[in-house]
Structure formats: structure tokens, C-alpha cells
Amino acid sequence: MHDSASKPACVYCKSNGPFSDEHLIPAGLGGDDRRFLLKGLVCADCNTKVFSPLEAAFLRSSPVAIARMFMQPTGRRRGSKRSTPKVDAQLKLMVTPDGPPAEVELGLRGSPVTLPQIIYLSDSECSVTGTDNETVARFLEKTRALLEEAVLLVEKRTTEDRSVFFDIKRFIWSTDHYVLDSQTASPVAPKVCVWQTSLGGTDHNASAEHARFFERREGQIVMRSSALAPDRALTFFRKAAWQIDLTAATIREIRNPLVHVGGMSVDIHIASRVVAKIGVNLLTFIAGDRYVRQPQFDSIKQTVLSGYPRLPIMTNDAAEGFAPMFAGVPEGLHAFIVSSANLPDGTFSIMVIARLYGSGIEAAKLGENLTQPLAESPVFFTVDYAEHVIERHTLRDFATKFPPLKPATMPPMG
């Protein structure tokens, strides 16, 4: 909804554009890519520079990321394909009772997919694994081509001011081993290289000795090693790649594997910030942008854009207080409520409450000291995150479709 009389300015930062379509509910969370959009109200800078990375961190590096991976079959559509929900963690290992840990990616419903890899066991022994011999053979061929007479080993680093640069080491082959030839820092990574990441202290049990050389699903070749010096590790994996014989190898099925996920950086405030943004979007859609441009909403918009002022962390007691409102909603639906409430001084406050993936409840106060309530309150939205379908409901419709509902027991807004 757009009030034609309002100024053509971004409802968040008040810039004059250019504008881009903004999803009421992020497509990666199951929102609709074609309907329920804000058009001509959110600038491209807010959308791409703030909202996109904010939502990506929420969907991949927050507690909701685990629930999303197991419960949501697909992410947003990319062309003719839909992406698989992912978790951004530095380390994802499959741990077996009778072998070294193996690098994996998490596939549909969180199922582990073993990456093609060489695993260091000792100076004279290694193991090789993957989903099938053909995949491993392609990986070994790629490894042999990459570990030539000269190889670039690249490690991504972050400075104290959070700027990123790449530490690039060039190794050259000398008779029977690699030696360091040069080392430089660059703001840009080379296109052809081996990525280095440390085992550090995040690896499972005593696996720090199990250096690994593997290929990610996106195609990057990675060497994970800390117990071995880089030149020694590169030398070992080059020799192993040329000596491994797959003709007698067999793929062994691993039953009931234990998957260890580590190294995930989580911002505990990100969930309430994303829910607040969804709330502002929904409120704009419900009441029009003129209503949301009132100064009483400036604080929550600033929080959405910058993270400050911080929103309070949802307590277990508060979450349990909101839970009965969603008691009739099945696990396959997200649910959102936008509601206004009377304050003792005769003004009104507006709040958004969300239940995500069947259990996670978040809430954010959008504005207070308002002189005009919502014409319709509360307003309900559900999201079928498997089918990417959003529906809007009145109180009566919601109570009929998803009983039981207890609107009279809504917790206080404060």
C-alpha cells in the first residue's frame, strides 16, 4: 500500500531513492517472491547494503538457521532453481567411531553430504573419501592440476576495524617439496588458489592432527591444517594426490553419523532486529506509508538499519506468554501478528509478534505514544515456508482457521 500524497522517500532512511522492491517477509524465510511486496517505498541502498546481509546472517548464522535447515526444504528461487537452506559455520564434520573426521556439507533436511577429500593420518598414510569414486576421481584430477610447480595458498583475514584482506603465500616446488617463495597481502583474492583455514581449537576431540585437503560444493579447494606447517602439508597432499589408486577402492556407507558443527558466530540481537524489520514492512502494508512515517517509528527504524538502540532480548517467560496465541498454527507455517494497544495516557503502541518454524517466538515494539490506532487490529499473517505462500487473516478468520486462539490474554506491550 502506498499513499500517493506522501513524499517519494525511503520509509527507512528517508533518501530519495532509487528504489527497489522490498519483500514484506524475506523470500529466504519462505516469503513470496511475486506478491506482498513494497514498491517504491524502500531504497536500493537499504535493501542491498543493509537488509540483504542482515537477513543472510539471520538465516545462516543464528539459532533459527538450524531449524530452517531441518524444516524448510528450499530457500528463495534463483532463476529456475531454488536454493537449499545453509548454515554458515567454519567447521562441519562427520565423526565416525572407526575413522578420522571427514568434511561435510549439510544438505536437504540437514543430511550430511561427504565432500571429496584427502585426510592426513601420518607422514606415510592418508585416507580418501567422498560420495562416490567418480566424484573423488574428478577431485584428485583437479588437485593434481592445482598443485603444480607453483601454488598460491590464500587465507582470508579480518582486521580490528572489520575490513577484510587476503594473505597470499606463493610456494614453489623444489626437487621433492614445496618452499615458500613470497608472501603478500591483497584486498582481492586470486581466482586460482588453495584456500587455507585452520583446524584451531574448534575441531572435534583430538582431530587436530588430521589435516584435510577437500573441495567444497561451490568448487573451492581448501586445505585445513594447523598441526602441519603449510609447506609440509602442501607437499604431503601433492604426493598423496598422485599416489592414490581408486581402482580397488569401495564406498562404505556410514550409518547414523554424528555431525559436529562449530565456529558459528551468532549475534544474539539479530532475530529481534529482523522481526522488527518485518513488522515495519507489515505495518506499512497494512496502514500505508504515511502512517509509518510518523516520528514515533523513527527509533525502531534506526534499530533495523544500524542495530542501535538495542531491542530487549526475549525472555523464556515472555515467549511462553505469547505461545498460546499461536497454539492452533501448524509447524509448517510461520505466523506474524501486528497489533495496537491502548496506553494509560490515551495514546497507543504497536507491536509485532512472530513465531518461526513452529517454536521460536520473537517480538518487537514498533512504536508508542501514537495518537491513532490501527483501523484493524490485530492483523495476522501466515507463511507456508515450504510453498512460499503468504496469507493475511482477520482475527475472526485466524481464530476459525487456527483454533484455539486466546486474544484476550495477550501479554502487556511493555
C-alpha positions in Angstrom: 0.0 0.0 0.0 1.3 3.4 -0.9 -0.2 6.8 0.0 0.1 8.9 -3.2 0.1 12.1 -1.1 3.2 11.1 0.8 6.7 12.2 -0.2 8.7 9.8 -2.5 11.2 9.0 0.1 12.5 5.7 1.6 10.4 4.8 4.7 13.6 3.7 6.5 16.4 6.2 5.7 14.3 9.0 4.0 16.5 9.1 1.0 15.1 9.9 -2.5 16.0 6.6 -4.0 16.5 4.9 -6.4 14.0 2.3 -5.1 13.8 -1.4 -5.3 11.0 -3.9 -4.4 11.1 -5.0 -0.7 9.6 -8.3 0.4 7.3 -7.9 3.3 8.7 -11.2 4.6 12.2 -12.3 3.3 12.0 -14.8 0.5 14.7 -16.9 2.2 12.3 -17.2 5.2 9.6 -18.6 2.9 8.2 -15.3 1.7 6.6 -14.8 -1.7 8.9 -13.5 -4.5 6.0 -12.1 -6.5 3.3 -10.9 -4.1 3.3 -9.0 -0.9 5.9 -6.5 -1.9 6.5 -2.9 -1.0 7.1 -1.0 -4.3 8.6 2.5 -4.5 9.0 2.8 -0.7 12.4 1.2 0.2 15.6 2.5 -1.4 18.1 0.2 -3.1 20.8 1.1 -0.6 18.8 0.0 2.4 17.7 -3.1 0.5 21.1 -4.3 -0.8 23.6 -2.9 1.7 21.6 -3.3 4.9 18.7 -5.8 4.6 20.4 -8.4 2.4 23.4 -9.0 4.7 21.2 -8.7 7.8 18.8 -11.4 6.5 21.6 -13.6 5.3 23.2 -13.5 8.8 19.8 -14.3 10.4 19.1 -17.2 8.0 22.5 -18.8 8.1 24.3 -17.7 11.3 21.7 -17.6 14.0 19.8 -20.3 16.1 17.0 -20.1 13.5 19.4 -21.3 10.8 19.5 -24.8 12.3 15.6 -25.0 12.4 15.5 -23.6 8.9 17.8 -26.3 7.6 15.9 -29.2 9.0 12.3 -27.8 8.4 12.4 -25.8 5.2 13.0 -27.8 2.1 14.1 -24.9 -0.2 15.2 -21.3 0.1 14.4 -18.5 -2.3 14.2 -19.1 -6.1 17.2 -18.3 -8.2 16.1 -18.3 -11.8 14.6 -21.7 -12.4 16.1 -23.3 -9.3 15.6 -23.0 -5.6 18.5 -22.9 -3.2 18.9 -25.3 -0.3 19.0 -23.6 3.2 22.5 -23.5 4.5 24.3 -22.9 7.8 27.4 -20.7 7.8 29.8 -22.5 10.2 33.5 -22.7 9.9 33.5 -26.4 10.6 31.1 -29.1 9.6 32.4 -32.6 10.3 31.1 -36.1 10.2 32.5 -38.1 13.1 32.7 -41.9 12.9 33.7 -44.4 15.6 36.4 -46.1 13.5 37.9 -43.4 11.4 39.1 -39.7 11.2 36.5 -36.9 11.0 35.5 -36.0 7.4 34.5 -32.6 6.0 30.8 -32.5 5.0 28.2 -30.0 3.9 24.6 -30.2 5.2 22.1 -31.0 2.5 18.3 -31.3 2.5 16.8 -31.7 6.0 20.3 -31.4 7.4 21.6 -34.7 5.9 25.4 -34.8 5.7 27.0 -34.9 2.3 30.6 -36.0 2.4 32.9 -33.8 0.4 35.7 -35.3 -1.7 38.9 -35.1 0.4 42.3 -36.4 1.3 42.8 -36.8 5.1 46.3 -36.8 6.6 46.8 -39.8 9.1 50.6 -39.8 9.3 53.6 -38.8 7.3 53.2 -42.1 5.3 49.5 -42.7 5.4 46.3 -40.9 4.3 42.7 -41.8 3.6 40.5 -40.5 0.8 36.7 -40.2 0.9 33.7 -38.8 -0.9 30.2 -39.7 -2.1 31.4 -41.9 -4.9 34.5 -42.9 -6.9 33.7 -40.7 -9.8 33.4 -37.6 -7.7 36.7 -38.4 -5.9 38.5 -39.1 -9.2 37.5 -35.6 -10.5 38.7 -34.1 -7.2 42.0 -35.8 -7.5 42.4 -34.7 -11.1 41.7 -31.1 -10.1 44.1 -31.3 -7.1 46.9 -32.6 -9.4 46.3 -29.7 -11.8 46.3 -27.2 -9.0 49.3 -28.3 -7.1 51.8 -27.6 -9.8 55.3 -26.2 -9.8 53.9 -23.0 -8.1 50.8 -22.7 -6.0 49.1 -19.9 -4.2 47.9 -20.5 -0.6 45.3 -17.9 0.5 43.9 -17.1 3.9 41.1 -14.6 4.5 41.8 -12.3 7.4 39.9 -9.6 9.2 41.4 -6.5 10.8 40.3 -4.9 14.1 38.1 -2.4 12.1 36.5 -5.4 10.4 38.0 -4.7 7.0 39.0 -7.8 5.0 42.2 -8.7 3.2 43.8 -11.8 1.8 47.2 -13.2 3.0 48.7 -14.8 -0.2 51.7 -17.1 0.1 53.4 -18.4 -3.1 55.1 -21.8 -2.8 57.3 -23.3 -5.5 58.3 -27.0 -5.9 61.9 -27.7 -5.2 63.1 -31.2 -6.1 60.7 -33.1 -3.7 58.9 -30.5 -1.6 57.4 -27.0 -1.6 59.2 -24.0 -0.3 57.9 -20.5 0.4 58.8 -18.1 -2.4 56.9 -14.9 -1.4 54.1 -13.5 0.8 51.8 -10.6 0.1 48.6 -9.0 1.4 45.9 -8.0 -1.1 42.3 -6.7 -0.9 41.4 -9.1 -3.7 41.8 -12.9 -3.8 43.3 -14.6 -6.8 40.9 -16.7 -9.0 43.0 -19.8 -8.9 44.4 -20.8 -5.5 44.1 -23.1 -2.5 42.2 -21.7 0.4 43.8 -22.2 3.8 41.8 -22.5 7.1 43.0 -23.6 10.5 41.8 -26.6 12.5 42.4 -24.4 15.5 40.6 -25.5 18.7 37.2 -25.9 17.2 37.9 -29.3 15.7 36.2 -32.4 17.3 38.1 -34.3 20.0 41.8 -34.9 19.1 41.4 -34.5 15.3 43.8 -31.5 15.1 46.3 -34.0 13.7 44.0 -34.9 10.8 44.8 -32.2 8.3 42.4 -32.3 5.3 42.5 -31.2 1.7 39.0 -31.0 0.2 36.7 -29.5 -2.3 33.6 -27.5 -1.3 30.3 -27.8 -3.2 30.9 -24.4 -4.8 34.2 -25.7 -6.2 36.8 -24.1 -3.9 39.8 -26.2 -2.9 40.5 -25.9 0.8 43.4 -27.1 3.0 42.6 -27.2 6.7 45.7 -27.6 8.7 47.4 -26.3 11.8 49.4 -29.3 13.1 51.3 -29.4 9.9 53.3 -26.4 8.6 51.8 -25.1 5.2 54.8 -26.2 3.1 54.8 -29.6 4.6 51.0 -30.0 4.3 51.1 -29.0 0.6 53.9 -31.4 -0.1 52.1 -34.2 1.6 48.8 -33.6 -0.3 50.6 -33.2 -3.7 52.3 -36.6 -3.3 49.2 -38.3 -2.0 47.1 -37.0 -5.0 49.5 -38.7 -7.4 49.8 -41.9 -5.5 46.2 -42.7 -4.6 44.8 -45.6 -6.6 41.0 -45.7 -6.8 40.7 -48.9 -8.8 40.4 -51.0 -5.7 38.5 -48.5 -3.6 35.0 -49.0 -2.4 32.5 -46.5 -0.9 31.4 -47.6 2.6 28.0 -46.5 3.9 28.2 -44.8 7.3 25.1 -45.4 9.4 23.8 -42.8 11.9 26.7 -40.5 11.6 27.4 -37.8 14.2 27.7 -34.4 12.7 29.7 -31.7 14.5 29.1 -28.1 13.6 31.4 -25.4 15.0 32.8 -22.0 14.5 29.4 -20.2 14.0 29.4 -16.5 15.0 26.0 -15.6 16.4 24.6 -12.1 17.1 22.0 -12.6 19.8 20.2 -9.4 18.8 19.8 -10.3 15.1 16.5 -12.1 15.5 14.6 -9.3 17.1 16.1 -6.8 14.6 14.9 -8.9 11.6 11.5 -9.4 13.2 11.3 -5.6 13.8 12.0 -5.0 10.1 9.3 -7.5 9.1 7.0 -5.7 11.5 7.7 -2.3 9.9 7.1 -3.8 6.5 3.8 -5.4 7.5 2.7 -2.2 9.2 3.4 -0.2 6.0 1.4 -2.7 4.0 -1.5 -2.6 6.5 -1.7 1.1 7.3 0.1 2.8 4.5 3.5 4.5 4.4 2.2 7.9 5.7 1.3 6.2 9.0 4.7 4.6 9.3 6.5 7.9 8.5 5.4 9.3 11.9 8.3 10.2 14.2 7.2 7.6 16.7 8.6 4.9 14.4 12.0 6.6 13.9 13.7 4.7 16.8 12.7 1.2 15.5 13.8 2.1 12.0 17.1 3.2 13.3 17.5 -0.1 15.2 16.6 -2.0 12.0 19.2 0.0 10.0 22.1 0.0 12.5 21.3 -2.4 15.3 21.0 0.5 17.8 19.3 1.2 20.1 19.3 -2.5 21.1 16.0 -4.2 21.4 15.4 -6.3 24.6 16.2 -10.0 24.4 13.1 -12.1 24.5 12.9 -14.0 27.9 11.5 -17.5 28.2 8.6 -16.2 30.3 7.7 -13.7 27.7 7.9 -16.3 24.9 5.7 -18.6 26.9 3.2 -15.8 27.4 2.9 -15.3 23.7 2.8 -19.0 22.8 -1.0 -19.6 23.4 -1.7 -17.0 20.6 -0.1 -19.5 18.1 -1.4 -22.7 19.6 -3.5 -23.6 16.6 -0.9 -22.8 13.9 0.8 -25.9 12.5 4.6 -26.2 12.4 4.7 -25.8 8.6 3.6 -22.1 8.9 5.3 -19.0 10.3 2.8 -16.7 12.0 3.0 -12.9 12.5 0.7 -10.6 14.5 0.7 -6.8 14.2 -1.4 -5.3 17.0 -2.1 -1.9 18.6 -2.9 -1.5 22.3 -4.3 1.3 24.5 -1.9 3.0 26.9 -2.9 4.6 30.2 -2.4 8.1 28.9 -4.8 7.6 26.0 -2.2 7.0 23.3 -1.4 3.8 21.5 1.5 1.4 21.0 2.1 -1.1 18.2 3.8 -4.4 18.4 4.8 -7.3 16.1 5.0 -10.9 17.4 6.3 -13.7 15.3 6.5 -17.5 15.7 9.1 -19.1 13.4 9.5 -22.8 12.5 6.9 -23.9 15.0 8.6 -22.8 18.2 10.8 -19.7 18.0 8.9 -16.7 19.3 10.2 -13.1 18.8 8.5 -9.8 19.5 9.4 -6.1 18.9 7.6 -2.9 19.9 7.4 -0.8 16.7 6.1 2.5 18.1 4.4 4.1 21.1 2.7 7.4 22.1 0.7 7.2 18.9 -2.5 9.2 18.7 -4.1 7.0 16.1 -4.6 3.2 16.5 -4.7 0.7 13.6 -8.0 0.7 11.9 -7.9 -3.1 12.0 -6.1 -4.7 15.0 -4.8 -7.3 15.4 -3.8 -8.3 11.8 -2.4 -11.8 11.2 -0.2 -13.2 8.5 0.9 -16.8 8.0 3.7 -18.0 5.7 3.8 -21.5 4.3 7.5 -21.6 4.1 7.6 -24.8 2.0 5.4 -23.4 -0.7 6.4 -19.7 -0.3 2.8 -18.6 0.2 1.7 -15.7 2.4 -1.8 -15.2 3.6 -3.4 -12.3 5.5 -6.1 -13.0 8.1 -8.6 -11.1 10.2 -9.0 -12.0 13.8 -12.1 -13.9 13.1 -10.6 -15.8 10.1 -7.5 -16.6 12.1 -9.4 -17.9 15.1 -11.6 -20.0 12.8 -8.8 -21.5 10.8 -6.3 -22.0 13.6 -8.1 -22.6 16.9 -7.5 -22.3 19.8 -6.8 -18.6 19.9 -6.7 -16.5 23.1 -6.7 -12.8 22.1 -7.9 -11.7 25.5 -4.7 -12.9 27.2 -2.2 -11.0 25.0 0.8 -10.1 27.3 1.4 -6.4 28.0 3.3 -4.3 25.5 6.0 -3.0 27.8 
